[in-house]
């Protein structure tokens, strides 16, 4: 698992992030870093809302 520290420094997850913000964060994260996968709950949310990757 490789961590893109620079990306994490520039893209901190906001505190009390809404589900939409978390989805956006994770989609951006996935493209830039692979330290952790998208949580299953968020994947369900992405599918339900049909958010484009
Ligand atoms: Zn990461």
PDB file of the backbone (N, CA, C, O) and the ligand in Angstrom, with CONECT records:
HET     ZN  A 101       1
ATOM      1  N   UNK A   1       0.844  -1.198   0.000  1.00  0.00           N
ATOM      2  CA  UNK A   1       0.000   0.000   0.000  1.00  0.00           C
ATOM      3  C   UNK A   1       0.884   1.255   0.000  1.00  0.00           C
ATOM      4  O   UNK A   1       1.686   1.470   0.908  1.00  0.00           O
ATOM      5  N   UNK A   2       0.718   2.047  -1.009  1.00  0.00           N
ATOM      6  CA  UNK A   2       1.528   3.249  -1.133  1.00  0.00           C
ATOM      7  C   UNK A   2       0.716   4.468  -0.695  1.00  0.00           C
ATOM      8  O   UNK A   2      -0.430   4.643  -1.109  1.00  0.00           O
ATOM      9  N   UNK A   3       1.310   5.289   0.130  1.00  0.00           N
ATOM     10  CA  UNK A   3       0.618   6.494   0.589  1.00  0.00           C
ATOM     11  C   UNK A   3       1.195   7.712  -0.127  1.00  0.00           C
ATOM     12  O   UNK A   3       2.406   7.936  -0.140  1.00  0.00           O
ATOM     13  N   UNK A   4       0.303   8.484  -0.715  1.00  0.00           N
ATOM     14  CA  UNK A   4       0.676   9.736  -1.349  1.00  0.00           C
ATOM     15  C   UNK A   4       0.514  10.844  -0.307  1.00  0.00           C
ATOM     16  O   UNK A   4      -0.528  11.491  -0.205  1.00  0.00           O
ATOM     17  N   UNK A   5       1.583  11.033   0.457  1.00  0.00           N
ATOM     18  CA  UNK A   5       1.524  11.972   1.588  1.00  0.00           C
ATOM     19  C   UNK A   5       1.220  13.383   1.131  1.00  0.00           C
ATOM     20  O   UNK A   5       0.462  14.111   1.772  1.00  0.00           O
ATOM     21  N   UNK A   6       1.820  13.759   0.018  1.00  0.00           N
ATOM     22  CA  UNK A   6       1.629  15.099  -0.507  1.00  0.00           C
ATOM     23  C   UNK A   6       0.150  15.370  -0.794  1.00  0.00           C
ATOM     24  O   UNK A   6      -0.382  16.429  -0.462  1.00  0.00           O
ATOM     25  N   UNK A   7      -0.498  14.382  -1.419  1.00  0.00           N
ATOM     26  CA  UNK A   7      -1.923  14.536  -1.743  1.00  0.00           C
ATOM     27  C   UNK A   7      -2.738  14.665  -0.463  1.00  0.00           C
ATOM     28  O   UNK A   7      -3.639  15.499  -0.378  1.00  0.00           O
ATOM     29  N   UNK A   8      -2.429  13.852   0.517  1.00  0.00           N
ATOM     30  CA  UNK A   8      -3.156  13.895   1.781  1.00  0.00           C
ATOM     31  C   UNK A   8      -2.993  15.235   2.482  1.00  0.00           C
ATOM     32  O   UNK A   8      -3.929  15.741   3.102  1.00  0.00           O
ATOM     33  N   UNK A   9      -1.794  15.806   2.379  1.00  0.00           N
ATOM     34  CA  UNK A   9      -1.559  17.121   2.989  1.00  0.00           C
ATOM     35  C   UNK A   9      -2.442  18.193   2.352  1.00  0.00           C
ATOM     36  O   UNK A   9      -2.939  19.097   3.025  1.00  0.00           O
ATOM     37  N   UNK A  10      -2.621  18.068   1.047  1.00  0.00           N
ATOM     38  CA  UNK A  10      -3.383  19.074   0.302  1.00  0.00           C
ATOM     39  C   UNK A  10      -4.877  18.805   0.343  1.00  0.00           C
ATOM     40  O   UNK A  10      -5.682  19.705   0.103  1.00  0.00           O
ATOM     41  N   UNK A  11      -5.247  17.576   0.644  1.00  0.00           N
ATOM     42  CA  UNK A  11      -6.663  17.186   0.577  1.00  0.00           C
ATOM     43  C   UNK A  11      -7.100  16.508   1.869  1.00  0.00           C
ATOM     44  O   UNK A  11      -7.280  15.292   1.935  1.00  0.00           O
ATOM     45  N   UNK A  12      -7.260  17.326   2.870  1.00  0.00           N
ATOM     46  CA  UNK A  12      -7.702  16.755   4.143  1.00  0.00           C
ATOM     47  C   UNK A  12      -9.214  16.570   4.124  1.00  0.00           C
ATOM     48  O   UNK A  12      -9.961  17.408   3.618  1.00  0.00           O
ATOM     49  N   UNK A  13      -9.627  15.474   4.680  1.00  0.00           N
ATOM     50  CA  UNK A  13     -11.063  15.213   4.814  1.00  0.00           C
ATOM     51  C   UNK A  13     -11.630  16.223   5.814  1.00  0.00           C
ATOM     52  O   UNK A  13     -11.142  16.317   6.941  1.00  0.00           O
ATOM     53  N   UNK A  14     -12.660  16.981   5.409  1.00  0.00           N
ATOM     54  CA  UNK A  14     -13.244  17.935   6.360  1.00  0.00           C
ATOM     55  C   UNK A  14     -13.870  17.220   7.556  1.00  0.00           C
ATOM     56  O   UNK A  14     -14.377  16.104   7.441  1.00  0.00           O
ATOM     57  N   UNK A  15     -13.821  17.888   8.694  1.00  0.00           N
ATOM     58  CA  UNK A  15     -14.485  17.305   9.865  1.00  0.00           C
ATOM     59  C   UNK A  15     -15.988  17.373   9.660  1.00  0.00           C
ATOM     60  O   UNK A  15     -16.502  18.333   9.085  1.00  0.00           O
ATOM     61  N   UNK A  16     -16.680  16.365  10.126  1.00  0.00           N
ATOM     62  CA  UNK A  16     -18.136  16.257   9.937  1.00  0.00           C
ATOM     63  C   UNK A  16     -18.514  16.354   8.463  1.00  0.00           C
ATOM     64  O   UNK A  16     -19.508  16.985   8.105  1.00  0.00           O
ATOM     65  N   UNK A  17     -17.716  15.725   7.622  1.00  0.00           N
ATOM     66  CA  UNK A  17     -17.987  15.752   6.180  1.00  0.00           C
ATOM     67  C   UNK A  17     -19.304  15.057   5.884  1.00  0.00           C
ATOM     68  O   UNK A  17     -19.634  14.019   6.459  1.00  0.00           O
ATOM     69  N   UNK A  18     -20.049  15.669   4.961  1.00  0.00           N
ATOM     70  CA  UNK A  18     -21.293  15.048   4.510  1.00  0.00           C
ATOM     71  C   UNK A  18     -20.941  13.861   3.631  1.00  0.00           C
ATOM     72  O   UNK A  18     -19.815  13.723   3.154  1.00  0.00           O
ATOM     73  N   UNK A  19     -21.929  13.014   3.432  1.00  0.00           N
ATOM     74  CA  UNK A  19     -21.694  11.814   2.625  1.00  0.00           C
ATOM     75  C   UNK A  19     -21.211  12.197   1.225  1.00  0.00           C
ATOM     76  O   UNK A  19     -20.332  11.538   0.669  1.00  0.00           O
ATOM     77  N   UNK A  20     -21.783  13.261   0.654  1.00  0.00           N
ATOM     78  CA  UNK A  20     -21.366  13.701  -0.687  1.00  0.00           C
ATOM     79  C   UNK A  20     -19.903  14.127  -0.696  1.00  0.00           C
ATOM     80  O   UNK A  20     -19.164  13.844  -1.639  1.00  0.00           O
ATOM     81  N   UNK A  21     -19.501  14.809   0.368  1.00  0.00           N
ATOM     82  CA  UNK A  21     -18.111  15.253   0.465  1.00  0.00           C
ATOM     83  C   UNK A  21     -17.164  14.069   0.612  1.00  0.00           C
ATOM     84  O   UNK A  21     -16.061  14.055   0.065  1.00  0.00           O
ATOM     85  N   UNK A  22     -17.624  13.084   1.364  1.00  0.00           N
ATOM     86  CA  UNK A  22     -16.799  11.891   1.549  1.00  0.00           C
ATOM     87  C   UNK A  22     -16.670  11.108   0.245  1.00  0.00           C
ATOM     88  O   UNK A  22     -15.604  10.579  -0.071  1.00  0.00           O
ATOM     89  N   UNK A  23     -17.767  11.041  -0.504  1.00  0.00           N
ATOM     90  CA  UNK A  23     -17.736  10.359  -1.801  1.00  0.00           C
ATOM     91  C   UNK A  23     -16.739  11.059  -2.717  1.00  0.00           C
ATOM     92  O   UNK A  23     -15.882  10.411  -3.319  1.00  0.00           O
ATOM     93  N   UNK A  24     -16.849  12.376  -2.821  1.00  0.00           N
ATOM     94  CA  UNK A  24     -15.943  13.157  -3.662  1.00  0.00           C
ATOM     95  C   UNK A  24     -14.495  12.950  -3.240  1.00  0.00           C
ATOM     96  O   UNK A  24     -13.602  12.749  -4.063  1.00  0.00           O
ATOM     97  N   UNK A  25     -14.299  13.007  -1.932  1.00  0.00           N
ATOM     98  CA  UNK A  25     -12.942  12.845  -1.403  1.00  0.00           C
ATOM     99  C   UNK A  25     -12.381  11.483  -1.791  1.00  0.00           C
ATOM    100  O   UNK A  25     -11.240  11.374  -2.238  1.00  0.00           O
ATOM    101  N   UNK A  26     -13.181  10.466  -1.619  1.00  0.00           N
ATOM    102  CA  UNK A  26     -12.691   9.114  -1.889  1.00  0.00           C
ATOM    103  C   UNK A  26     -12.464   8.862  -3.375  1.00  0.00           C
ATOM    104  O   UNK A  26     -11.539   8.142  -3.750  1.00  0.00           O
ATOM    105  N   UNK A  27     -13.303   9.452  -4.220  1.00  0.00           N
ATOM    106  CA  UNK A  27     -13.094   9.292  -5.656  1.00  0.00           C
ATOM    107  C   UNK A  27     -11.792   9.968  -6.076  1.00  0.00           C
ATOM    108  O   UNK A  27     -11.037   9.424  -6.882  1.00  0.00           O
ATOM    109  N   UNK A  28     -11.536  11.144  -5.533  1.00  0.00           N
ATOM    110  CA  UNK A  28     -10.274  11.838  -5.822  1.00  0.00           C
ATOM    111  C   UNK A  28      -9.102  11.064  -5.211  1.00  0.00           C
ATOM    112  O   UNK A  28      -8.039  10.926  -5.816  1.00  0.00           O
ATOM    113  N   UNK A  29      -9.326  10.576  -4.019  1.00  0.00           N
ATOM    114  CA  UNK A  29      -8.294   9.823  -3.316  1.00  0.00           C
ATOM    115  C   UNK A  29      -7.859   8.595  -4.097  1.00  0.00           C
ATOM    116  O   UNK A  29      -6.669   8.313  -4.237  1.00  0.00           O
ATOM    117  N   UNK A  30      -8.845   7.876  -4.599  1.00  0.00           N
ATOM    118  CA  UNK A  30      -8.591   6.647  -5.345  1.00  0.00           C
ATOM    119  C   UNK A  30      -7.676   6.890  -6.552  1.00  0.00           C
ATOM    120  O   UNK A  30      -6.864   6.038  -6.913  1.00  0.00           O
ATOM    121  N   UNK A  31      -7.825   8.061  -7.160  1.00  0.00           N
ATOM    122  CA  UNK A  31      -7.021   8.376  -8.338  1.00  0.00           C
ATOM    123  C   UNK A  31      -5.596   8.766  -7.974  1.00  0.00           C
ATOM    124  O   UNK A  31      -4.676   8.641  -8.782  1.00  0.00           O
ATOM    125  N   UNK A  32      -5.431   9.238  -6.755  1.00  0.00           N
ATOM    126  CA  UNK A  32      -4.140   9.810  -6.374  1.00  0.00           C
ATOM    127  C   UNK A  32      -3.359   9.004  -5.356  1.00  0.00           C
ATOM    128  O   UNK A  32      -2.154   9.190  -5.193  1.00  0.00           O
ATOM    129  N   UNK A  33      -4.040   8.126  -4.687  1.00  0.00           N
ATOM    130  CA  UNK A  33      -3.411   7.410  -3.582  1.00  0.00           C
ATOM    131  C   UNK A  33      -4.121   6.072  -3.391  1.00  0.00           C
ATOM    132  O   UNK A  33      -5.307   5.928  -3.690  1.00  0.00           O
ATOM    133  N   UNK A  34      -3.370   5.104  -2.889  1.00  0.00           N
ATOM    134  CA  UNK A  34      -3.945   3.771  -2.719  1.00  0.00           C
ATOM    135  C   UNK A  34      -3.721   3.239  -1.309  1.00  0.00           C
ATOM    136  O   UNK A  34      -3.532   2.039  -1.109  1.00  0.00           O
ATOM    137  N   UNK A  35      -3.744   4.130  -0.352  1.00  0.00           N
ATOM    138  CA  UNK A  35      -3.444   3.691   1.014  1.00  0.00           C
ATOM    139  C   UNK A  35      -4.625   2.948   1.639  1.00  0.00           C
ATOM    140  O   UNK A  35      -4.438   2.119   2.529  1.00  0.00           O
ATOM    141  N   UNK A  36      -5.843   3.246   1.171  1.00  0.00           N
ATOM    142  CA  UNK A  36      -6.997   2.507   1.682  1.00  0.00           C
ATOM    143  C   UNK A  36      -8.127   2.525   0.654  1.00  0.00           C
ATOM    144  O   UNK A  36      -8.265   3.476  -0.115  1.00  0.00           O
ATOM    145  N   UNK A  37      -8.927   1.466   0.653  1.00  0.00           N
ATOM    146  CA  UNK A  37     -10.023   1.402  -0.318  1.00  0.00           C
ATOM    147  C   UNK A  37     -11.206   2.263   0.101  1.00  0.00           C
ATOM    148  O   UNK A  37     -11.278   2.725   1.240  1.00  0.00           O
ATOM    149  N   UNK A  38     -12.134   2.473  -0.830  1.00  0.00           N
ATOM    150  CA  UNK A  38     -13.373   3.190  -0.520  1.00  0.00           C
ATOM    151  C   UNK A  38     -14.217   2.292   0.382  1.00  0.00           C
ATOM    152  O   UNK A  38     -14.426   1.122   0.062  1.00  0.00           O
ATOM    153  N   UNK A  39     -14.703   2.823   1.503  1.00  0.00           N
ATOM    154  CA  UNK A  39     -15.535   1.998   2.387  1.00  0.00           C
ATOM    155  C   UNK A  39     -16.790   1.499   1.676  1.00  0.00           C
ATOM    156  O   UNK A  39     -17.340   2.176   0.806  1.00  0.00           O
ATOM    157  N   UNK A  40     -17.222   0.327   2.055  1.00  0.00           N
ATOM    158  CA  UNK A  40     -18.360  -0.305   1.399  1.00  0.00           C
ATOM    159  C   UNK A  40     -19.617   0.574   1.433  1.00  0.00           C
ATOM    160  O   UNK A  40     -20.368   0.643   0.460  1.00  0.00           O
ATOM    161  N   UNK A  41     -19.829   1.236   2.560  1.00  0.00           N
ATOM    162  CA  UNK A  41     -20.995   2.128   2.687  1.00  0.00           C
ATOM    163  C   UNK A  41     -20.984   3.219   1.634  1.00  0.00           C
ATOM    164  O   UNK A  41     -22.023   3.581   1.083  1.00  0.00           O
ATOM    165  N   UNK A  42     -19.798   3.738   1.363  1.00  0.00           N
ATOM    166  CA  UNK A  42     -19.697   4.791   0.358  1.00  0.00           C
ATOM    167  C   UNK A  42     -19.875   4.235  -1.045  1.00  0.00           C
ATOM    168  O   UNK A  42     -20.460   4.892  -1.906  1.00  0.00           O
ATOM    169  N   UNK A  43     -19.378   3.041  -1.276  1.00  0.00           N
ATOM    170  CA  UNK A  43     -19.564   2.401  -2.583  1.00  0.00           C
ATOM    171  C   UNK A  43     -21.045   2.217  -2.885  1.00  0.00           C
ATOM    172  O   UNK A  43     -21.496   2.432  -4.010  1.00  0.00           O
ATOM    173  N   UNK A  44     -21.782   1.819  -1.872  1.00  0.00           N
ATOM    174  CA  UNK A  44     -23.237   1.663  -2.029  1.00  0.00           C
ATOM    175  C   UNK A  44     -23.860   3.009  -2.383  1.00  0.00           C
ATOM    176  O   UNK A  44     -24.713   3.101  -3.266  1.00  0.00           O
ATOM    177  N   UNK A  45     -23.428   4.033  -1.692  1.00  0.00           N
ATOM    178  CA  UNK A  45     -23.938   5.386  -1.930  1.00  0.00           C
ATOM    179  C   UNK A  45     -23.609   5.860  -3.353  1.00  0.00           C
ATOM    180  O   UNK A  45     -24.440   6.480  -4.016  1.00  0.00           O
ATOM    181  N   UNK A  46     -22.396   5.563  -3.806  1.00  0.00           N
ATOM    182  CA  UNK A  46     -21.976   5.936  -5.156  1.00  0.00           C
ATOM    183  C   UNK A  46     -22.863   5.245  -6.189  1.00  0.00           C
ATOM    184  O   UNK A  46     -23.305   5.866  -7.155  1.00  0.00           O
ATOM    185  N   UNK A  47     -23.113   3.979  -5.980  1.00  0.00           N
ATOM    186  CA  UNK A  47     -23.950   3.217  -6.915  1.00  0.00           C
ATOM    187  C   UNK A  47     -25.382   3.754  -6.903  1.00  0.00           C
ATOM    188  O   UNK A  47     -26.013   3.905  -7.950  1.00  0.00           O
ATOM    189  N   UNK A  48     -25.879   4.039  -5.701  1.00  0.00           N
ATOM    190  CA  UNK A  48     -27.257   4.484  -5.572  1.00  0.00           C
ATOM    191  C   UNK A  48     -27.464   5.822  -6.276  1.00  0.00           C
ATOM    192  O   UNK A  48     -28.483   6.040  -6.932  1.00  0.00           O
ATOM    193  N   UNK A  49     -26.489   6.709  -6.132  1.00  0.00           N
ATOM    194  CA  UNK A  49     -26.607   8.033  -6.737  1.00  0.00           C
ATOM    195  C   UNK A  49     -26.065   8.056  -8.149  1.00  0.00           C
ATOM    196  O   UNK A  49     -26.164   9.064  -8.848  1.00  0.00           O
ATOM    197  N   UNK A  50     -25.495   6.947  -8.562  1.00  0.00           N
ATOM    198  CA  UNK A  50     -24.944   6.821  -9.914  1.00  0.00           C
ATOM    199  C   UNK A  50     -23.914   7.920 -10.190  1.00  0.00           C
ATOM    200  O   UNK A  50     -23.937   8.577 -11.231  1.00  0.00           O
ATOM    201  N   UNK A  51     -23.028   8.094  -9.238  1.00  0.00           N
ATOM    202  CA  UNK A  51     -21.965   9.093  -9.381  1.00  0.00           C
ATOM    203  C   UNK A  51     -20.897   8.533 -10.327  1.00  0.00           C
ATOM    204  O   UNK A  51     -20.446   7.396 -10.190  1.00  0.00           O
ATOM    205  N   UNK A  52     -20.515   9.366 -11.280  1.00  0.00           N
ATOM    206  CA  UNK A  52     -19.516   8.935 -12.244  1.00  0.00           C
ATOM    207  C   UNK A  52     -18.127   8.960 -11.622  1.00  0.00           C
ATOM    208  O   UNK A  52     -17.787   9.879 -10.876  1.00  0.00           O
ATOM    209  N   UNK A  53     -17.341   7.961 -11.929  1.00  0.00           N
ATOM    210  CA  UNK A  53     -15.967   7.901 -11.420  1.00  0.00           C
ATOM    211  C   UNK A  53     -15.074   8.821 -12.230  1.00  0.00           C
ATOM    212  O   UNK A  53     -13.877   8.914 -11.960  1.00  0.00           O
TER     213      UNK A  53
HETATM  214 ZN    ZN A 101      -4.354   7.802   0.843  1.00  0.00          ZN
END
